[in-house]
Amino acid sequence: MFRVPGIALRGVVALAGIVALAATLPSDVSAQKRMKKSEPTLIYVPTPQNVVDKMLEVAKVTKDDYVFDLGSGDGRIPITAAARYGARGFGVDINPKLIAEARRNAKIAGVSDRVEFRQQDLFKTSVRDATVVGLYLFVWANEKLRPRLISELRPGSRIVAHDFPIGDDWKPDLEEDIENRTVYLWYVPAQVAGRWEISGGPPGLSVLLQQRFQMIEGTASVNGRSVPLTNARLRGDAIEFTVAFDGEKPMLFRGRVNGGKIEPEAPVGAMTGWSAVRTSPATVPAVIRSRG
């Protein structure tokens, strides 16, 4: 994190922004208000358009998406998402001048019917309706937002961050470099920690899953026998794992998580006709824990 005496700076735009020193900026540059006297001031500077394009590309934005830009500045992220992909966009910024500018830019681009800009605090903005959220914040700010992002976004929603991860412990699903900058992508994982009873497989089969964000592991048990799961993966609401008891053919389970149920998907080689119900969820799902 860059620091000057008494101030830590960051680019605010969810998908557009670059860290800058306050002393180098004119007095009317957008700044998210100071949350508390003990917290740093947040400064906004636009991200280059080629990085904006890469972030939207990495997030695989489509016309069905609702792209949120937390600290939207001149509005280029929601506007680009709407103009190029036909998506809906939503941006917030604390600076009323930039909100007015973003609305003008949306009108010029012909997408004012698909994007909305509001003057409000990004840390108090609900992301419940978003399918894509972008971040260009220092790690401390990303971690501050993390519980809200995980609890409000639906599994499979995408989070795109520019240069700064969402804490060291939540590894990105994808990482790409562009002109000495880094773009990170996460799929919000379903919460799967706990015990699951599987029907349609061997009678009495159960699976106990442990979870740390999108990383999962566990054991399968039946008739007093237990084995570790192999090839266990979670991406959004898509889950798969293999159960291989000694002397028996390995069973590949692949499905979609929907709350406390898993419904099967049956590509070639995977089990068919099965489903799972969670009978004992983790008391505090590991995916929701935050160091901040």
Contacts in CASP RR format, 6 or more apart in sequence:
PFRMAT RR
TARGET T0000
AUTHOR 0000-0000-0000
METHOD contacts of the structure
MODEL  1
MFRVPGIALRGVVALAGIVALAATLPSDVSAQKRMKKSEPTLIYVPTPQN
VVDKMLEVAKVTKDDYVFDLGSGDGRIPITAAARYGARGFGVDINPKLIA
EARRNAKIAGVSDRVEFRQQDLFKTSVRDATVVGLYLFVWANEKLRPRLI
SELRPGSRIVAHDFPIGDDWKPDLEEDIENRTVYLWYVPAQVAGRWEISG
GPPGLSVLLQQRFQMIEGTASVNGRSVPLTNARLRGDAIEFTVAFDGEKP
MLFRGRVNGGKIEPEAPVGAMTGWSAVRTSPATVPAVIRSRG
1 8 0 8 1.000
1 10 0 8 1.000
1 40 0 8 1.000
1 138 0 8 1.000
1 139 0 8 1.000
1 140 0 8 1.000
2 8 0 8 1.000
2 9 0 8 1.000
2 19 0 8 1.000
2 21 0 8 1.000
3 9 0 8 1.000
3 40 0 8 1.000
4 21 0 8 1.000
4 22 0 8 1.000
4 23 0 8 1.000
6 40 0 8 1.000
7 22 0 8 1.000
7 40 0 8 1.000
7 41 0 8 1.000
8 40 0 8 1.000
8 41 0 8 1.000
8 138 0 8 1.000
9 19 0 8 1.000
9 20 0 8 1.000
9 21 0 8 1.000
9 22 0 8 1.000
9 40 0 8 1.000
9 41 0 8 1.000
9 42 0 8 1.000
9 43 0 8 1.000
10 19 0 8 1.000
10 40 0 8 1.000
10 42 0 8 1.000
10 43 0 8 1.000
10 136 0 8 1.000
10 137 0 8 1.000
10 138 0 8 1.000
10 141 0 8 1.000
10 164 0 8 1.000
11 17 0 8 1.000
11 18 0 8 1.000
11 19 0 8 1.000
11 20 0 8 1.000
11 42 0 8 1.000
11 43 0 8 1.000
11 44 0 8 1.000
11 45 0 8 1.000
11 136 0 8 1.000
11 137 0 8 1.000
12 30 0 8 1.000
12 32 0 8 1.000
12 42 0 8 1.000
12 43 0 8 1.000
12 44 0 8 1.000
12 70 0 8 1.000
12 71 0 8 1.000
12 73 0 8 1.000
12 93 0 8 1.000
12 122 0 8 1.000
12 136 0 8 1.000
12 137 0 8 1.000
13 44 0 8 1.000
13 46 0 8 1.000
13 47 0 8 1.000
13 69 0 8 1.000
13 70 0 8 1.000
13 71 0 8 1.000
13 72 0 8 1.000
13 73 0 8 1.000
13 77 0 8 1.000
13 136 0 8 1.000
14 68 0 8 1.000
14 69 0 8 1.000
14 70 0 8 1.000
14 71 0 8 1.000
14 72 0 8 1.000
14 77 0 8 1.000
14 91 0 8 1.000
14 122 0 8 1.000
14 133 0 8 1.000
14 134 0 8 1.000
14 135 0 8 1.000
14 136 0 8 1.000
15 47 0 8 1.000
15 52 0 8 1.000
15 55 0 8 1.000
15 56 0 8 1.000
15 67 0 8 1.000
15 69 0 8 1.000
15 77 0 8 1.000
15 134 0 8 1.000
15 135 0 8 1.000
15 136 0 8 1.000
15 160 0 8 1.000
15 162 0 8 1.000
16 46 0 8 1.000
16 47 0 8 1.000
16 51 0 8 1.000
16 52 0 8 1.000
16 69 0 8 1.000
16 72 0 8 1.000
16 73 0 8 1.000
16 75 0 8 1.000
16 76 0 8 1.000
16 77 0 8 1.000
16 136 0 8 1.000
17 44 0 8 1.000
17 45 0 8 1.000
17 46 0 8 1.000
17 47 0 8 1.000
17 136 0 8 1.000
17 162 0 8 1.000
18 45 0 8 1.000
18 46 0 8 1.000
18 47 0 8 1.000
18 48 0 8 1.000
18 136 0 8 1.000
18 162 0 8 1.000
19 43 0 8 1.000
19 45 0 8 1.000
19 138 0 8 1.000
19 163 0 8 1.000
20 43 0 8 1.000
20 45 0 8 1.000
22 31 0 8 1.000
22 41 0 8 1.000
22 43 0 8 1.000
25 43 0 8 1.000
25 45 0 8 1.000
28 97 0 8 1.000
29 43 0 8 1.000
29 44 0 8 1.000
29 45 0 8 1.000
30 43 0 8 1.000
30 44 0 8 1.000
30 71 0 8 1.000
30 73 0 8 1.000
30 93 0 8 1.000
30 94 0 8 1.000
30 95 0 8 1.000
30 97 0 8 1.000
30 98 0 8 1.000
31 41 0 8 1.000
31 42 0 8 1.000
31 43 0 8 1.000
31 44 0 8 1.000
31 94 0 8 1.000
31 95 0 8 1.000
32 41 0 8 1.000
32 42 0 8 1.000
32 43 0 8 1.000
32 44 0 8 1.000
32 71 0 8 1.000
32 93 0 8 1.000
32 94 0 8 1.000
32 121 0 8 1.000
32 122 0 8 1.000
33 94 0 8 1.000
33 121 0 8 1.000
34 40 0 8 1.000
34 41 0 8 1.000
35 121 0 8 1.000
35 123 0 8 1.000
40 138 0 8 1.000
40 140 0 8 1.000
42 137 0 8 1.000
42 141 0 8 1.000
44 71 0 8 1.000
44 73 0 8 1.000
44 93 0 8 1.000
44 95 0 8 1.000
44 98 0 8 1.000
46 73 0 8 1.000
46 74 0 8 1.000
46 76 0 8 1.000
47 55 0 8 1.000
47 76 0 8 1.000
47 136 0 8 1.000
47 162 0 8 1.000
49 76 0 8 1.000
49 80 0 8 1.000
50 178 0 8 1.000
50 179 0 8 1.000
51 162 0 8 1.000
51 178 0 8 1.000
51 179 0 8 1.000
51 181 0 8 1.000
51 183 0 8 1.000
52 76 0 8 1.000
52 77 0 8 1.000
52 80 0 8 1.000
53 80 0 8 1.000
54 176 0 8 1.000
54 178 0 8 1.000
54 183 0 8 1.000
55 77 0 8 1.000
55 134 0 8 1.000
55 160 0 8 1.000
55 162 0 8 1.000
55 183 0 8 1.000
56 67 0 8 1.000
56 77 0 8 1.000
56 80 0 8 1.000
56 81 0 8 1.000
56 84 0 8 1.000
56 85 0 8 1.000
56 160 0 8 1.000
58 160 0 8 1.000
58 174 0 8 1.000
58 176 0 8 1.000
58 183 0 8 1.000
58 185 0 8 1.000
59 65 0 8 1.000
59 67 0 8 1.000
59 132 0 8 1.000
59 134 0 8 1.000
59 158 0 8 1.000
59 160 0 8 1.000
59 185 0 8 1.000
60 158 0 8 1.000
61 67 0 8 1.000
61 81 0 8 1.000
61 85 0 8 1.000
61 87 0 8 1.000
61 132 0 8 1.000
62 85 0 8 1.000
62 86 0 8 1.000
62 87 0 8 1.000
63 85 0 8 1.000
63 86 0 8 1.000
63 87 0 8 1.000
64 87 0 8 1.000
64 131 0 8 1.000
65 81 0 8 1.000
65 85 0 8 1.000
65 87 0 8 1.000
65 88 0 8 1.000
65 131 0 8 1.000
65 132 0 8 1.000
66 87 0 8 1.000
66 88 0 8 1.000
66 89 0 8 1.000
66 90 0 8 1.000
66 129 0 8 1.000
66 130 0 8 1.000
66 131 0 8 1.000
66 132 0 8 1.000
67 77 0 8 1.000
67 78 0 8 1.000
67 81 0 8 1.000
67 87 0 8 1.000
67 88 0 8 1.000
67 89 0 8 1.000
67 90 0 8 1.000
67 130 0 8 1.000
67 131 0 8 1.000
67 132 0 8 1.000
67 133 0 8 1.000
67 134 0 8 1.000
68 89 0 8 1.000
68 90 0 8 1.000
68 91 0 8 1.000
68 125 0 8 1.000
68 127 0 8 1.000
68 130 0 8 1.000
68 132 0 8 1.000
68 133 0 8 1.000
68 134 0 8 1.000
69 75 0 8 1.000
69 77 0 8 1.000
69 78 0 8 1.000
69 89 0 8 1.000
69 90 0 8 1.000
69 91 0 8 1.000
69 92 0 8 1.000
69 134 0 8 1.000
70 91 0 8 1.000
70 92 0 8 1.000
70 122 0 8 1.000
70 125 0 8 1.000
70 127 0 8 1.000
70 133 0 8 1.000
70 134 0 8 1.000
70 135 0 8 1.000
70 145 0 8 1.000
71 91 0 8 1.000
71 92 0 8 1.000
71 93 0 8 1.000
71 94 0 8 1.000
71 122 0 8 1.000
72 78 0 8 1.000
72 91 0 8 1.000
72 92 0 8 1.000
72 93 0 8 1.000
72 98 0 8 1.000
72 99 0 8 1.000
72 102 0 8 1.000
72 117 0 8 1.000
73 93 0 8 1.000
73 95 0 8 1.000
73 98 0 8 1.000
73 99 0 8 1.000
73 101 0 8 1.000
73 102 0 8 1.000
74 98 0 8 1.000
74 101 0 8 1.000
74 102 0 8 1.000
74 105 0 8 1.000
75 91 0 8 1.000
75 98 0 8 1.000
75 101 0 8 1.000
75 102 0 8 1.000
75 105 0 8 1.000
75 106 0 8 1.000
75 115 0 8 1.000
75 117 0 8 1.000
76 105 0 8 1.000
77 91 0 8 1.000
77 134 0 8 1.000
78 89 0 8 1.000
78 90 0 8 1.000
78 91 0 8 1.000
78 102 0 8 1.000
78 106 0 8 1.000
78 115 0 8 1.000
78 116 0 8 1.000
78 117 0 8 1.000
79 102 0 8 1.000
79 105 0 8 1.000
79 106 0 8 1.000
79 109 0 8 1.000
79 111 0 8 1.000
79 115 0 8 1.000
81 87 0 8 1.000
81 88 0 8 1.000
81 89 0 8 1.000
81 132 0 8 1.000
82 88 0 8 1.000
82 89 0 8 1.000
82 106 0 8 1.000
82 109 0 8 1.000
82 111 0 8 1.000
82 114 0 8 1.000
82 115 0 8 1.000
83 109 0 8 1.000
83 110 0 8 1.000
83 111 0 8 1.000
86 111 0 8 1.000
86 114 0 8 1.000
87 114 0 8 1.000
87 132 0 8 1.000
88 114 0 8 1.000
88 115 0 8 1.000
89 114 0 8 1.000
89 115 0 8 1.000
89 116 0 8 1.000
90 115 0 8 1.000
90 116 0 8 1.000
90 117 0 8 1.000
90 118 0 8 1.000
90 129 0 8 1.000
90 130 0 8 1.000
91 102 0 8 1.000
91 115 0 8 1.000
91 116 0 8 1.000
91 117 0 8 1.000
91 118 0 8 1.000
92 117 0 8 1.000
92 118 0 8 1.000
92 119 0 8 1.000
92 120 0 8 1.000
92 121 0 8 1.000
92 122 0 8 1.000
92 125 0 8 1.000
93 99 0 8 1.000
93 102 0 8 1.000
93 117 0 8 1.000
93 119 0 8 1.000
93 122 0 8 1.000
94 119 0 8 1.000
94 120 0 8 1.000
94 121 0 8 1.000
94 122 0 8 1.000
95 119 0 8 1.000
96 119 0 8 1.000
99 117 0 8 1.000
99 118 0 8 1.000
99 119 0 8 1.000
102 117 0 8 1.000
103 112 0 8 1.000
103 117 0 8 1.000
106 112 0 8 1.000
106 115 0 8 1.000
106 117 0 8 1.000
122 145 0 8 1.000
123 144 0 8 1.000
123 145 0 8 1.000
126 148 0 8 1.000
126 152 0 8 1.000
127 133 0 8 1.000
127 148 0 8 1.000
127 149 0 8 1.000
127 152 0 8 1.000
127 153 0 8 1.000
128 152 0 8 1.000
128 153 0 8 1.000
130 153 0 8 1.000
130 157 0 8 1.000
131 154 0 8 1.000
131 157 0 8 1.000
131 158 0 8 1.000
132 157 0 8 1.000
132 158 0 8 1.000
132 159 0 8 1.000
132 160 0 8 1.000
133 149 0 8 1.000
133 153 0 8 1.000
133 157 0 8 1.000
133 158 0 8 1.000
133 159 0 8 1.000
133 160 0 8 1.000
134 159 0 8 1.000
134 160 0 8 1.000
134 161 0 8 1.000
134 162 0 8 1.000
135 141 0 8 1.000
135 142 0 8 1.000
135 145 0 8 1.000
135 159 0 8 1.000
135 160 0 8 1.000
135 161 0 8 1.000
135 162 0 8 1.000
135 164 0 8 1.000
135 166 0 8 1.000
136 161 0 8 1.000
136 162 0 8 1.000
136 163 0 8 1.000
136 164 0 8 1.000
137 145 0 8 1.000
137 161 0 8 1.000
137 164 0 8 1.000
138 164 0 8 1.000
139 164 0 8 1.000
139 165 0 8 1.000
139 166 0 8 1.000
139 167 0 8 1.000
139 168 0 8 1.000
142 161 0 8 1.000
142 164 0 8 1.000
142 165 0 8 1.000
142 166 0 8 1.000
142 167 0 8 1.000
143 166 0 8 1.000
143 167 0 8 1.000
143 290 0 8 1.000
143 291 0 8 1.000
143 292 0 8 1.000
144 292 0 8 1.000
145 166 0 8 1.000
146 166 0 8 1.000
146 167 0 8 1.000
146 170 0 8 1.000
146 290 0 8 1.000
146 292 0 8 1.000
147 288 0 8 1.000
147 290 0 8 1.000
149 159 0 8 1.000
149 166 0 8 1.000
149 188 0 8 1.000
150 188 0 8 1.000
150 287 0 8 1.000
150 288 0 8 1.000
151 288 0 8 1.000
153 159 0 8 1.000
153 188 0 8 1.000
154 188 0 8 1.000
155 187 0 8 1.000
155 188 0 8 1.000
155 189 0 8 1.000
155 190 0 8 1.000
155 191 0 8 1.000
155 236 0 8 1.000
155 237 0 8 1.000
155 257 0 8 1.000
156 187 0 8 1.000
156 188 0 8 1.000
156 189 0 8 1.000
156 190 0 8 1.000
156 235 0 8 1.000
156 236 0 8 1.000
156 237 0 8 1.000
157 187 0 8 1.000
157 188 0 8 1.000
158 185 0 8 1.000
158 186 0 8 1.000
158 187 0 8 1.000
158 188 0 8 1.000
159 166 0 8 1.000
159 185 0 8 1.000
159 186 0 8 1.000
159 188 0 8 1.000
160 183 0 8 1.000
160 184 0 8 1.000
160 185 0 8 1.000
161 172 0 8 1.000
161 183 0 8 1.000
161 184 0 8 1.000
161 186 0 8 1.000
162 181 0 8 1.000
162 182 0 8 1.000
162 183 0 8 1.000
162 184 0 8 1.000
163 181 0 8 1.000
163 182 0 8 1.000
165 172 0 8 1.000
165 184 0 8 1.000
166 184 0 8 1.000
166 186 0 8 1.000
167 291 0 8 1.000
169 212 0 8 1.000
169 213 0 8 1.000
169 291 0 8 1.000
170 186 0 8 1.000
170 213 0 8 1.000
171 213 0 8 1.000
171 214 0 8 1.000
171 215 0 8 1.000
172 184 0 8 1.000
172 185 0 8 1.000
172 186 0 8 1.000
173 185 0 8 1.000
173 186 0 8 1.000
173 187 0 8 1.000
173 214 0 8 1.000
173 235 0 8 1.000
174 184 0 8 1.000
174 185 0 8 1.000
175 182 0 8 1.000
175 183 0 8 1.000
175 184 0 8 1.000
175 185 0 8 1.000
176 182 0 8 1.000
176 183 0 8 1.000
176 185 0 8 1.000
177 183 0 8 1.000
186 214 0 8 1.000
187 214 0 8 1.000
187 235 0 8 1.000
187 236 0 8 1.000
188 236 0 8 1.000
189 211 0 8 1.000
189 213 0 8 1.000
189 214 0 8 1.000
189 234 0 8 1.000
189 235 0 8 1.000
189 236 0 8 1.000
189 287 0 8 1.000
190 234 0 8 1.000
190 236 0 8 1.000
190 237 0 8 1.000
190 239 0 8 1.000
190 257 0 8 1.000
190 259 0 8 1.000
191 211 0 8 1.000
191 259 0 8 1.000
191 281 0 8 1.000
191 285 0 8 1.000
191 287 0 8 1.000
191 288 0 8 1.000
192 209 0 8 1.000
192 211 0 8 1.000
192 216 0 8 1.000
192 234 0 8 1.000
192 239 0 8 1.000
192 257 0 8 1.000
192 278 0 8 1.000
193 209 0 8 1.000
193 210 0 8 1.000
193 211 0 8 1.000
193 281 0 8 1.000
193 282 0 8 1.000
193 285 0 8 1.000
193 286 0 8 1.000
193 287 0 8 1.000
194 208 0 8 1.000
194 209 0 8 1.000
194 210 0 8 1.000
194 278 0 8 1.000
194 280 0 8 1.000
194 281 0 8 1.000
194 282 0 8 1.000
195 206 0 8 1.000
195 207 0 8 1.000
195 208 0 8 1.000
195 209 0 8 1.000
195 278 0 8 1.000
195 279 0 8 1.000
195 280 0 8 1.000
196 206 0 8 1.000
196 207 0 8 1.000
196 208 0 8 1.000
196 209 0 8 1.000
196 262 0 8 1.000
196 276 0 8 1.000
196 277 0 8 1.000
196 278 0 8 1.000
196 279 0 8 1.000
197 204 0 8 1.000
197 205 0 8 1.000
197 206 0 8 1.000
197 276 0 8 1.000
197 277 0 8 1.000
197 279 0 8 1.000
198 204 0 8 1.000
198 205 0 8 1.000
198 206 0 8 1.000
198 207 0 8 1.000
198 253 0 8 1.000
198 274 0 8 1.000
198 275 0 8 1.000
198 276 0 8 1.000
199 274 0 8 1.000
199 275 0 8 1.000
199 276 0 8 1.000
199 277 0 8 1.000
200 271 0 8 1.000
200 273 0 8 1.000
200 274 0 8 1.000
200 275 0 8 1.000
201 251 0 8 1.000
201 271 0 8 1.000
201 274 0 8 1.000
202 222 0 8 1.000
203 222 0 8 1.000
204 222 0 8 1.000
204 223 0 8 1.000
205 220 0 8 1.000
205 221 0 8 1.000
205 222 0 8 1.000
205 243 0 8 1.000
206 220 0 8 1.000
206 221 0 8 1.000
206 222 0 8 1.000
206 279 0 8 1.000
207 218 0 8 1.000
207 219 0 8 1.000
207 220 0 8 1.000
207 221 0 8 1.000
207 229 0 8 1.000
207 241 0 8 1.000
207 243 0 8 1.000
207 276 0 8 1.000
208 218 0 8 1.000
208 219 0 8 1.000
208 221 0 8 1.000
209 216 0 8 1.000
209 217 0 8 1.000
209 218 0 8 1.000
209 229 0 8 1.000
209 232 0 8 1.000
210 216 0 8 1.000
210 217 0 8 1.000
210 218 0 8 1.000
210 286 0 8 1.000
211 234 0 8 1.000
211 282 0 8 1.000
211 285 0 8 1.000
211 286 0 8 1.000
211 287 0 8 1.000
212 286 0 8 1.000
212 287 0 8 1.000
213 286 0 8 1.000
213 287 0 8 1.000
214 234 0 8 1.000
214 235 0 8 1.000
214 236 0 8 1.000
215 234 0 8 1.000
216 232 0 8 1.000
216 233 0 8 1.000
216 234 0 8 1.000
216 239 0 8 1.000
216 241 0 8 1.000
217 228 0 8 1.000
217 229 0 8 1.000
217 232 0 8 1.000
218 228 0 8 1.000
218 229 0 8 1.000
218 232 0 8 1.000
218 241 0 8 1.000
219 226 0 8 1.000
219 227 0 8 1.000
219 228 0 8 1.000
219 229 0 8 1.000
220 226 0 8 1.000
220 227 0 8 1.000
220 228 0 8 1.000
220 229 0 8 1.000
220 243 0 8 1.000
220 245 0 8 1.000
222 245 0 8 1.000
225 245 0 8 1.000
227 243 0 8 1.000
227 244 0 8 1.000
227 245 0 8 1.000
227 246 0 8 1.000
229 241 0 8 1.000
229 242 0 8 1.000
229 243 0 8 1.000
230 241 0 8 1.000
230 242 0 8 1.000
230 244 0 8 1.000
230 250 0 8 1.000
231 240 0 8 1.000
231 241 0 8 1.000
231 242 0 8 1.000
231 252 0 8 1.000
232 240 0 8 1.000
232 241 0 8 1.000
232 242 0 8 1.000
233 239 0 8 1.000
233 240 0 8 1.000
233 241 0 8 1.000
236 257 0 8 1.000
237 256 0 8 1.000
237 257 0 8 1.000
237 258 0 8 1.000
238 254 0 8 1.000
238 255 0 8 1.000
238 256 0 8 1.000
238 257 0 8 1.000
238 265 0 8 1.000
239 254 0 8 1.000
239 255 0 8 1.000
239 256 0 8 1.000
239 257 0 8 1.000
239 262 0 8 1.000
240 252 0 8 1.000
240 253 0 8 1.000
240 254 0 8 1.000
240 255 0 8 1.000
240 270 0 8 1.000
241 252 0 8 1.000
241 253 0 8 1.000
242 250 0 8 1.000
242 251 0 8 1.000
242 252 0 8 1.000
242 253 0 8 1.000
243 250 0 8 1.000
243 251 0 8 1.000
243 253 0 8 1.000
244 250 0 8 1.000
244 251 0 8 1.000
251 271 0 8 1.000
252 269 0 8 1.000
252 270 0 8 1.000
252 271 0 8 1.000
253 264 0 8 1.000
253 270 0 8 1.000
253 271 0 8 1.000
253 274 0 8 1.000
253 276 0 8 1.000
254 264 0 8 1.000
254 265 0 8 1.000
254 266 0 8 1.000
254 267 0 8 1.000
254 270 0 8 1.000
254 271 0 8 1.000
255 262 0 8 1.000
255 263 0 8 1.000
255 264 0 8 1.000
255 265 0 8 1.000
256 262 0 8 1.000
256 263 0 8 1.000
256 265 0 8 1.000
259 278 0 8 1.000
260 277 0 8 1.000
260 278 0 8 1.000
260 281 0 8 1.000
261 275 0 8 1.000
261 276 0 8 1.000
261 277 0 8 1.000
261 278 0 8 1.000
262 275 0 8 1.000
262 276 0 8 1.000
262 277 0 8 1.000
263 275 0 8 1.000
264 270 0 8 1.000
264 271 0 8 1.000
264 272 0 8 1.000
264 273 0 8 1.000
264 274 0 8 1.000
264 275 0 8 1.000
266 272 0 8 1.000
266 273 0 8 1.000
END
